[in-house]
Amino acid sequence: MRFKEAVRRRDSLARAIGQPGEIVRGSLLHRTIRHKQGCQTCARGEGHPVWVLSINYPGGRNKQISIRAEQKEQVERWLVNYHQVKDRLEAICELNHALLRPEAGK
């Protein structure tokens, strides 16, 4: 790939990222919570279904945020946006790797 073509593609990807304000990293999980005592629903074995956003951090730390049912679609959109931004950043990095090679030629 020629130098100018790599720079053009890189700049195009960078413009496509724009202002990534609506992104979130993590995994959306569907869980069932069961109370130990005092809940008839849980005593019957049904439990309470909940949505949880699980985020992993370096060092094995994990954070979980309970999501209301009406927030589920928004969180799913933000997760898709995050993956799109991440994919574009990876593509930019690959193009920059190509630009650093001596054979890229100007």
Buried (B, 14 or more C-beta within 10 A) or exposed (E): EEEEEBBEBBEEBBEEEEEBEEBBBBEBEEEEEEEEEEBEEBEEEEBEEBBBBEEEEEEEEEEEEEBEEEBBEEBBEBBEBBEBBEEBBEBBEBBEEBBEEEEBEE
